[in-house]
Amino acid sequence: MSQRIIVEIQQDGQINVETKGIKGPKCRDYIRVLEQLLEAETIDSSYTAEYFETEQVDVLRHQQIIRGHRNG
């Protein structure tokens, strides 16, 4: 699933934000950025099941070995 941030602004100025596809507490990093951009403060939080999931990261390691030639 792609990562998305859904921002909903109510008529009274209240802002609701939901993250999708962002697992674990990393979602809070995005909320902090939005707070700064909007000059707003979080007054209430609730977490979806994704918050309690672990993000799987695949690491690809590439190693090149160069063999030296010795003359002499």
C-alpha positions as CSV (number, residue, x, y, z in Angstrom):
1,M,0.0,0.0,0.0
2,S,1.2,3.5,-0.8
3,Q,1.8,6.0,2.0
4,R,-0.9,8.7,2.3
5,I,-1.8,11.5,4.6
6,I,-5.4,12.5,4.7
7,V,-6.2,16.0,6.0
8,E,-9.8,17.0,6.7
9,I,-10.5,20.6,7.7
10,Q,-13.9,21.1,9.4
11,Q,-16.0,24.3,9.0
12,D,-15.1,25.3,12.6
13,G,-11.3,25.1,11.7
14,Q,-10.7,21.8,13.4
15,I,-8.2,19.7,11.4
16,N,-8.4,15.9,11.4
17,V,-5.4,14.0,10.0
18,E,-5.1,10.3,9.3
19,T,-2.1,8.4,7.9
20,K,-2.4,5.3,5.7
21,G,0.3,2.9,4.9
22,I,2.7,4.2,7.5
23,K,3.3,1.6,10.1
24,G,4.5,2.0,13.7
25,P,5.2,5.3,15.5
26,K,6.8,6.8,12.3
27,C,3.4,8.3,11.6
28,R,3.8,10.8,14.4
29,D,6.8,12.3,12.5
30,Y,4.4,13.4,9.8
31,I,1.9,14.8,12.3
32,R,4.7,16.9,13.8
33,V,5.5,18.3,10.4
34,L,1.9,19.2,9.8
35,E,1.6,20.9,13.2
36,Q,4.5,23.1,12.2
37,L,3.2,23.9,8.7
38,L,-0.3,24.6,10.0
39,E,0.9,26.3,13.2
40,A,-1.4,23.9,15.0
41,E,-1.3,21.7,18.1
42,T,-2.5,18.1,18.5
43,I,-5.2,18.0,21.2
44,D,-6.3,14.4,20.8
45,S,-4.8,11.3,19.2
46,S,-6.1,7.8,18.5
47,Y,-4.2,5.1,16.7
48,T,-5.2,2.6,14.0
49,A,-4.1,-1.0,13.8
50,E,-1.2,0.1,11.5
51,Y,0.4,2.0,14.4
52,F,0.9,-1.3,16.2
53,E,2.3,-3.1,13.1
54,T,6.0,-3.5,12.4
55,E,7.3,-2.1,9.1
56,Q,9.2,-4.5,7.0
57,V,12.3,-3.1,5.5
58,D,14.2,-5.0,2.8
59,V,17.9,-4.3,2.7
60,L,19.8,-5.1,-0.4
61,R,23.5,-5.3,0.1
62,H,25.9,-5.1,-2.9
63,Q,29.5,-5.8,-2.4
64,Q,32.2,-5.7,-5.1
65,I,35.5,-7.4,-4.5
66,I,38.4,-6.4,-6.6
67,R,41.4,-8.6,-6.6
68,G,44.8,-6.9,-6.9
69,H,47.5,-8.1,-9.2
70,R,51.0,-8.3,-7.9
71,N,53.9,-8.3,-10.4
72,G,57.3,-9.2,-9.3
